[in-house]
Amino acid sequence: MELDSKELTPVINRLKRAQGQLAAVTRMLEEGRDCKDVVTQLAAVSKALDRAGFVIIATGLEQCIRSDDPGMDKKDLEKLFLSLA
């Protein structure tokens, strides 16, 4: 099943922001910044990636239900959800 990229524009934007945040974390480490600040930014990146993953899976599930895609069964969707846990 292919995802509709138009529906995922907010997710794409979120991932681009996370990419910028991750680059900032790398810079912070290279600059020897405070551990607390680095971990805070790293947690923000992690949360953004998790949320993006959940939206992608939810969108895929919604599309699967609408199209009655036989290629994606309940067990496959469950594995996708658990991969983010």
C-alpha positions in Angstrom: 0.0 0.0 0.0 1.3 3.4 -1.0 0.6 6.4 1.2 -0.9 9.6 -0.1 1.9 12.2 0.2 -0.6 15.1 0.2 -2.2 13.7 3.3 1.2 13.4 4.9 2.4 17.0 4.3 2.3 17.8 8.1 4.3 14.7 8.8 6.9 15.6 6.2 7.1 19.1 7.8 7.5 17.5 11.2 10.3 15.2 10.0 12.1 18.2 8.4 11.9 20.0 11.8 13.2 16.9 13.5 16.1 16.7 11.1 17.0 20.3 12.0 16.7 19.5 15.7 19.0 16.5 15.3 21.6 18.6 13.5 21.4 21.0 16.4 22.0 18.2 18.8 25.1 17.2 16.9 26.4 20.7 16.9 25.7 21.0 20.7 27.7 17.9 21.3 30.6 19.2 19.1 30.5 22.4 21.0 30.6 20.7 24.4 27.2 22.1 25.5 25.5 21.2 28.8 24.3 17.7 29.1 20.8 18.7 30.2 20.4 20.9 27.1 21.6 18.2 24.8 19.3 15.6 26.3 16.3 17.9 26.2 16.8 18.5 22.5 17.4 14.8 21.9 14.1 14.0 23.7 12.3 16.5 21.4 13.7 14.8 18.3 12.7 11.4 19.6 9.2 12.6 20.4 8.8 14.2 16.9 9.9 11.0 15.2 7.6 8.9 17.3 4.6 11.1 16.5 5.5 11.1 12.8 5.6 7.3 12.9 2.2 7.1 14.6 0.6 9.5 12.1 2.1 7.5 9.2 0.7 4.2 10.6 -2.7 5.8 11.4 -2.9 7.2 7.9 -2.0 3.8 6.4 -4.6 2.1 8.6 -7.2 4.6 7.5 -6.3 4.1 3.8 -6.2 0.3 4.3 -9.7 0.3 5.8 -11.1 2.6 3.0 -9.6 0.5 0.2 -10.0 -2.9 1.9 -6.4 -3.7 0.9 -5.8 -7.4 1.2 -2.0 -6.9 1.3 -2.2 -5.4 4.8 -3.7 -7.5 7.5 -4.3 -6.9 11.2 -1.1 -8.7 12.2 1.0 -6.5 9.8 -0.5 -3.3 11.3 0.1 -4.6 14.8 3.8 -5.2 14.0 4.1 -1.6 12.6 2.6 -0.2 15.8 4.8 -2.3 18.0 7.9 -1.3 16.1 7.5 2.2 17.5 7.1 1.1 21.0 
